[in-house]
Amino acid sequence: MRVSRQPGYTLHTRPYRESSLLIDIFSRNHGRTTLLAKGIRNLKSRNRSATIPFSLLSLGWSGKGELPVLTQAEHDGPVNLLSGLERVCGFYANELLVRLLHKHDPHPALFDAYDVLLGALGKSGNVEISLRFFEKNLLRELGYALDLEREADGSAPVIAEARYQYVPTYGVVRARDEGSGALTVSGATLLALSREELDDKNNIEECKYLMRGIIGHHLGRHQLRSRSLLGAFKI
């Protein structure tokens, strides 16, 4: 198979032999794919752009099997040089995509959500809010959409003033014992996240707690290295 001029991003790289890299990319029409970038560690390689994360690329590759060869990597817009907290947030998003997405499974809507996230990080806005919305979109694309406006049995709408627990395998239920270790937040937080209207400090803090628990459930034992870095920034 030969692919050319595919919009995509580099998620992760790791050394392969003396001068090559294995590169995990996320493309709009082919999803997450691992490519062999031959000789790319050579400074004269014409595909060096593929080693730069967070910037939109025009990518090409060819070959059969699980490890096609990178044939093209060109910047398709300005280089997005994130630093500090914004860079850590970008690596966190990249690690989520590598850990949770199946290979060769296209997610155009998630690709757009990732693009929006990187744009927000590049503007140094409220990165915590941007991450929460991206996590919610990621879960939806994985088939774990969060129904946050009704109780799980569908019998009652969520009330802003009430307290609720979110059970990852079931959904929203009225809180009974907040000391049980369940993910307990206010109805106002659930509604704000559902409507993507996070503007209250308490709701933002509860959303971090809620999404950390839900994401952790789906990661299982495979916890994220970038999580500890985010913790240093209290994100």
Sine and cosine of phi, psi and omega as CSV:
sin_phi,cos_phi,sin_psi,cos_psi,sin_omega,cos_omega
0.00,0.00,0.66,-0.75,0.05,-1.00
-0.85,-0.53,0.78,-0.62,0.02,-1.00
-0.85,-0.52,0.67,-0.74,0.02,-1.00
-0.68,-0.74,0.49,-0.87,0.08,-1.00
0.76,0.65,0.76,0.65,0.01,-1.00
-0.99,-0.11,0.85,-0.53,0.06,-1.00
-0.91,0.42,0.75,-0.66,-0.03,-1.00
-0.24,-0.97,0.13,-0.99,0.00,-1.00
-0.77,-0.63,0.51,-0.86,0.15,-0.99
-1.00,0.10,0.80,-0.60,0.01,-1.00
-0.99,-0.14,-0.63,0.77,-0.12,-0.99
-0.32,-0.95,0.57,-0.82,0.07,-1.00
-0.76,-0.65,0.48,-0.88,0.10,-1.00
-0.51,-0.86,0.54,-0.84,-0.09,-1.00
-0.89,0.46,0.54,-0.84,0.08,-1.00
-0.63,-0.78,0.92,-0.40,-0.06,-1.00
0.84,0.54,-0.43,-0.90,-0.18,-0.98
-0.98,0.20,-0.63,0.78,-0.17,-0.99
-0.78,-0.63,0.11,0.99,-0.09,-1.00
-0.92,-0.38,0.15,-0.99,0.06,-1.00
-0.70,-0.71,0.49,-0.87,0.29,-0.96
-0.99,-0.12,0.81,-0.59,-0.11,-0.99
-0.86,-0.52,0.84,-0.54,0.14,-0.99
-1.00,0.05,0.86,-0.51,0.02,-1.00
-0.89,-0.46,0.38,-0.93,0.06,-1.00
-0.83,-0.56,0.94,-0.33,-0.04,-1.00
-0.94,-0.35,0.39,-0.92,-0.09,-1.00
-0.90,0.44,-0.66,0.75,-0.14,-0.99
-0.96,-0.27,-0.12,0.99,-0.02,-1.00
-0.81,-0.58,0.02,1.00,0.05,-1.00
0.93,0.36,-0.52,-0.86,-0.01,-1.00
-0.99,0.12,0.76,-0.65,-0.04,-1.00
-0.62,-0.78,0.61,-0.79,0.10,-0.99
-0.98,-0.20,0.80,-0.59,-0.04,-1.00
-0.89,-0.46,0.53,-0.85,0.15,-0.99
-1.00,-0.05,0.89,-0.45,0.01,-1.00
-0.98,-0.22,1.00,-0.09,-0.09,-1.00
-0.94,0.33,0.76,-0.65,0.10,-0.99
0.91,0.42,0.25,0.97,-0.13,-0.99
-0.96,0.29,-0.28,0.96,0.04,-1.00
-0.98,0.20,-0.15,0.99,0.14,-0.99
-0.96,0.28,0.78,-0.62,-0.07,-1.00
-0.87,0.49,-0.34,0.94,-0.02,-1.00
-1.00,-0.02,0.01,1.00,-0.01,-1.00
-0.89,0.46,0.70,-0.71,-0.01,-1.00
-0.98,0.21,-0.11,0.99,-0.01,-1.00
-0.95,-0.30,0.37,0.93,-0.06,-1.00
-0.87,0.49,-0.37,0.93,0.00,-1.00
-0.85,0.52,-0.44,0.90,-0.03,-1.00
-0.94,0.34,-0.18,0.98,0.02,-1.00
-1.00,0.03,-0.07,1.00,-0.07,-1.00
-0.98,-0.20,0.89,-0.46,-0.01,-1.00
-0.98,0.18,0.27,-0.96,0.19,-0.98
0.96,0.29,0.09,1.00,0.02,-1.00
-0.88,-0.47,0.70,-0.71,-0.03,-1.00
-0.91,0.42,0.74,-0.68,-0.03,-1.00
-0.86,-0.50,0.39,-0.92,0.23,-0.97
-0.97,-0.25,0.92,-0.39,-0.19,-0.98
-0.91,-0.42,0.48,-0.88,0.12,-0.99
-0.62,-0.78,0.51,-0.86,0.05,-1.00
-0.42,-0.91,0.27,-0.96,0.00,-1.00
-0.49,-0.87,0.38,-0.93,0.05,-1.00
0.84,-0.54,0.33,-0.94,0.01,-1.00
-0.99,-0.16,0.18,-0.98,0.08,-1.00
0.99,0.14,-0.29,-0.96,-0.12,-0.99
-1.00,0.07,-0.12,0.99,-0.08,-1.00
-0.69,-0.72,0.96,0.28,0.07,-1.00
-0.93,0.37,0.28,-0.96,-0.10,-1.00
-0.98,-0.19,0.75,-0.66,0.08,-1.00
-0.90,0.43,0.78,-0.62,0.00,-1.00
-0.88,-0.48,-0.27,0.96,-0.07,-1.00
-0.46,-0.89,0.70,-0.71,0.11,-0.99
-0.45,-0.89,0.96,-0.28,-0.01,-1.00
-0.74,-0.67,0.59,-0.81,0.08,-1.00
-0.90,0.43,0.71,-0.71,0.01,-1.00
-0.89,-0.45,0.77,0.64,-0.05,-1.00
0.58,-0.82,-0.11,-0.99,-0.02,-1.00
-0.92,0.38,0.48,-0.88,0.07,-1.00
-0.97,0.26,0.79,-0.62,-0.05,-1.00
-0.99,-0.13,1.00,-0.01,-0.09,-1.00
-1.00,0.00,1.00,0.08,0.03,-1.00
-0.97,0.25,0.47,-0.88,0.04,-1.00
-0.57,-0.82,0.26,-0.96,0.08,-1.00
0.86,0.51,-0.68,-0.73,-0.03,-1.00
-0.85,0.53,-0.67,0.74,-0.03,-1.00
-0.88,0.47,-0.62,0.78,0.03,-1.00
-0.92,0.39,-0.67,0.75,0.05,-1.00
-0.87,0.49,-0.67,0.74,0.03,-1.00
-0.88,0.47,-0.63,0.77,0.05,-1.00
-0.89,0.45,-0.67,0.74,0.04,-1.00
-0.92,0.40,-0.57,0.82,0.07,-1.00
-0.88,0.47,-0.73,0.68,0.04,-1.00
-0.88,0.48,-0.67,0.75,0.02,-1.00
-0.88,0.47,-0.67,0.74,-0.02,-1.00
-0.92,0.40,-0.61,0.80,0.08,-1.00
-0.86,0.51,-0.71,0.71,-0.02,-1.00
-0.90,0.43,-0.67,0.74,0.00,-1.00
-0.91,0.42,-0.65,0.76,-0.08,-1.00
-0.98,0.22,-0.56,0.83,-0.19,-0.98
-0.97,-0.25,-0.38,0.92,-0.02,-1.00
-1.00,0.06,0.68,-0.73,0.17,-0.99
-0.97,0.26,0.51,-0.86,0.03,-1.00
-0.92,0.38,0.53,-0.85,0.12,-0.99
0.88,0.48,0.46,0.89,0.01,-1.00
-0.91,-0.41,0.98,-0.22,-0.09,-1.00
-0.91,0.41,0.63,-0.78,0.08,-1.00
-0.64,-0.77,0.96,0.26,-0.05,-1.00
-0.84,0.54,-0.64,0.77,-0.01,-1.00
-0.91,0.41,-0.62,0.79,0.04,-1.00
-0.94,0.35,-0.60,0.80,0.07,-1.00
-0.85,0.52,-0.69,0.72,0.03,-1.00
-0.91,0.42,-0.64,0.77,0.02,-1.00
-0.90,0.43,-0.62,0.78,0.05,-1.00
-0.91,0.41,-0.65,0.76,0.04,-1.00
-0.88,0.48,-0.68,0.73,0.04,-1.00
-0.89,0.46,-0.68,0.73,0.02,-1.00
-0.86,0.52,-0.75,0.67,-0.02,-1.00
-0.89,0.45,-0.60,0.80,0.06,-1.00
-0.89,0.45,-0.66,0.75,0.02,-1.00
-0.92,0.39,-0.65,0.76,0.02,-1.00
-0.91,0.42,-0.59,0.80,0.02,-1.00
-0.92,0.40,-0.38,0.93,0.02,-1.00
-1.00,-0.07,-0.03,1.00,0.04,-1.00
0.82,0.57,0.68,0.73,0.07,-1.00
-0.99,0.13,-0.51,-0.86,0.04,-1.00
-0.98,0.18,1.00,-0.08,-0.12,-0.99
-0.91,0.41,-0.51,0.86,-0.04,-1.00
-0.91,0.42,-0.69,0.73,0.04,-1.00
-0.90,0.44,-0.69,0.72,0.00,-1.00
-0.87,0.50,-0.64,0.76,0.02,-1.00
-0.91,0.42,-0.66,0.75,-0.01,-1.00
-0.89,0.46,-0.67,0.74,0.01,-1.00
-0.92,0.39,-0.62,0.78,0.03,-1.00
-0.90,0.43,-0.69,0.73,0.02,-1.00
-0.87,0.50,-0.66,0.75,0.01,-1.00
-0.90,0.44,-0.68,0.73,0.03,-1.00
-0.91,0.41,-0.60,0.80,0.03,-1.00
-0.88,0.47,-0.74,0.68,0.00,-1.00
-0.88,0.48,-0.64,0.77,0.03,-1.00
-0.88,0.48,-0.70,0.71,-0.02,-1.00
-0.92,0.38,-0.46,0.89,0.03,-1.00
-0.99,0.16,-0.09,1.00,-0.01,-1.00
1.00,-0.08,0.23,0.97,-0.01,-1.00
-0.89,-0.46,0.71,0.71,-0.05,-1.00
-0.83,0.56,0.66,-0.75,-0.04,-1.00
-1.00,-0.01,0.89,-0.46,0.10,-0.99
-1.00,-0.05,0.98,-0.20,-0.20,-0.98
-0.95,-0.31,-0.01,1.00,-0.09,-1.00
-0.95,-0.30,-0.08,1.00,0.07,-1.00
-0.67,-0.74,0.49,-0.87,0.11,-0.99
-0.90,0.44,0.42,-0.91,-0.19,-0.98
-0.86,0.51,-0.53,0.85,0.01,-1.00
-0.99,0.12,0.02,1.00,0.07,-1.00
0.97,0.24,0.13,0.99,-0.13,-0.99
-1.00,0.07,-0.39,0.92,-0.10,-0.99
-0.53,-0.85,0.58,-0.81,0.08,-1.00
-0.96,0.28,0.45,-0.89,0.08,-1.00
-0.94,0.34,0.70,-0.71,-0.01,-1.00
-0.95,-0.30,0.75,-0.66,-0.09,-1.00
-0.84,0.55,-0.61,0.79,-0.10,-0.99
-0.99,0.17,-0.21,0.98,-0.07,-1.00
-1.00,0.01,0.25,-0.97,0.08,-1.00
-0.96,-0.29,0.62,-0.78,-0.07,-1.00
-0.69,-0.72,0.37,-0.93,0.14,-0.99
-0.91,-0.41,0.62,-0.78,0.06,-1.00
-0.95,-0.30,0.87,-0.48,0.03,-1.00
-0.98,-0.20,0.93,-0.37,-0.11,-0.99
-0.80,0.60,-0.52,0.85,-0.02,-1.00
-1.00,-0.02,0.02,1.00,-0.08,-1.00
-0.68,-0.73,-0.82,0.57,-0.01,-1.00
0.69,-0.72,-0.48,-0.88,-0.10,-1.00
-1.00,0.05,0.76,-0.65,0.09,-1.00
-0.70,-0.72,0.43,-0.91,0.06,-1.00
-0.88,0.47,0.68,-0.73,-0.01,-1.00
-0.95,0.31,0.69,-0.73,0.06,-1.00
-0.87,-0.49,-0.73,0.69,-0.03,-1.00
-0.75,-0.66,0.99,-0.17,-0.06,-1.00
-0.94,0.34,-0.19,0.98,0.03,-1.00
-1.00,-0.06,0.17,0.98,-0.09,-1.00
-0.99,0.12,-0.09,1.00,-0.05,-1.00
1.00,0.00,-0.02,1.00,0.03,-1.00
-0.96,0.28,0.32,-0.95,0.01,-1.00
-0.98,0.19,0.99,-0.14,-0.10,-1.00
-0.94,-0.33,0.82,-0.57,0.00,-1.00
-0.61,-0.79,0.11,-0.99,0.03,-1.00
-0.99,0.16,0.40,-0.92,0.11,-0.99
-0.88,0.48,-0.55,0.84,0.02,-1.00
-0.88,0.48,-0.62,0.79,0.03,-1.00
-0.92,0.39,-0.69,0.72,0.02,-1.00
-0.87,0.49,-0.70,0.72,-0.03,-1.00
-0.93,0.37,-0.64,0.77,0.00,-1.00
-0.90,0.43,-0.65,0.76,0.03,-1.00
-0.93,0.37,-0.68,0.74,0.00,-1.00
-0.86,0.52,-0.66,0.75,-0.07,-1.00
-1.00,-0.04,0.01,1.00,-0.03,-1.00
0.80,0.61,0.80,0.60,0.01,-1.00
-0.79,-0.62,0.76,0.65,-0.03,-1.00
-0.98,0.18,0.95,-0.31,0.03,-1.00
-0.65,-0.76,0.13,0.99,0.00,-1.00
-0.93,-0.37,0.74,-0.67,-0.08,-1.00
-0.85,0.53,-0.67,0.74,-0.01,-1.00
-0.92,0.40,-0.65,0.76,0.04,-1.00
-0.90,0.44,-0.64,0.77,0.01,-1.00
-0.89,0.45,-0.69,0.73,0.00,-1.00
-0.91,0.41,-0.68,0.74,0.02,-1.00
-0.92,0.40,-0.58,0.81,0.04,-1.00
-0.89,0.45,-0.63,0.77,0.05,-1.00
-0.86,0.51,-0.74,0.68,0.02,-1.00
-0.88,0.48,-0.70,0.71,-0.02,-1.00
-0.90,0.43,-0.78,0.63,-0.07,-1.00
-0.93,0.36,-0.54,0.84,0.06,-1.00
-0.88,0.48,-0.66,0.75,0.01,-1.00
-0.93,0.38,-0.68,0.73,-0.02,-1.00
-0.93,0.38,-0.73,0.69,0.03,-1.00
-0.87,0.49,-0.68,0.74,0.01,-1.00
-0.87,0.49,-0.60,0.80,0.03,-1.00
-0.87,0.49,-0.69,0.73,-0.05,-1.00
-0.98,0.21,-0.41,0.91,0.07,-1.00
-0.97,0.24,-0.47,0.88,-0.05,-1.00
0.90,0.44,-0.76,-0.65,-0.03,-1.00
-0.97,0.26,-0.26,0.96,-0.09,-1.00
-1.00,0.06,0.97,0.25,-0.01,-1.00
-0.97,0.25,0.30,-0.95,-0.15,-0.99
-1.00,-0.06,0.70,-0.72,0.07,-1.00
-0.92,0.39,-0.58,0.82,-0.04,-1.00
-0.95,0.32,-0.27,0.96,-0.02,-1.00
-0.87,0.49,-0.66,0.75,-0.01,-1.00
-0.91,0.41,-0.56,0.83,0.05,-1.00
-0.92,0.39,-0.66,0.75,0.05,-1.00
-0.90,0.44,-0.60,0.80,0.01,-1.00
-0.86,0.52,-0.54,0.84,0.03,-1.00
-0.91,0.42,-0.47,0.88,0.04,-1.00
-1.00,-0.09,0.03,1.00,-0.03,-1.00
0.87,0.50,0.64,0.77,0.01,-1.00
-0.95,-0.33,0.00,0.00,0.00,0.00
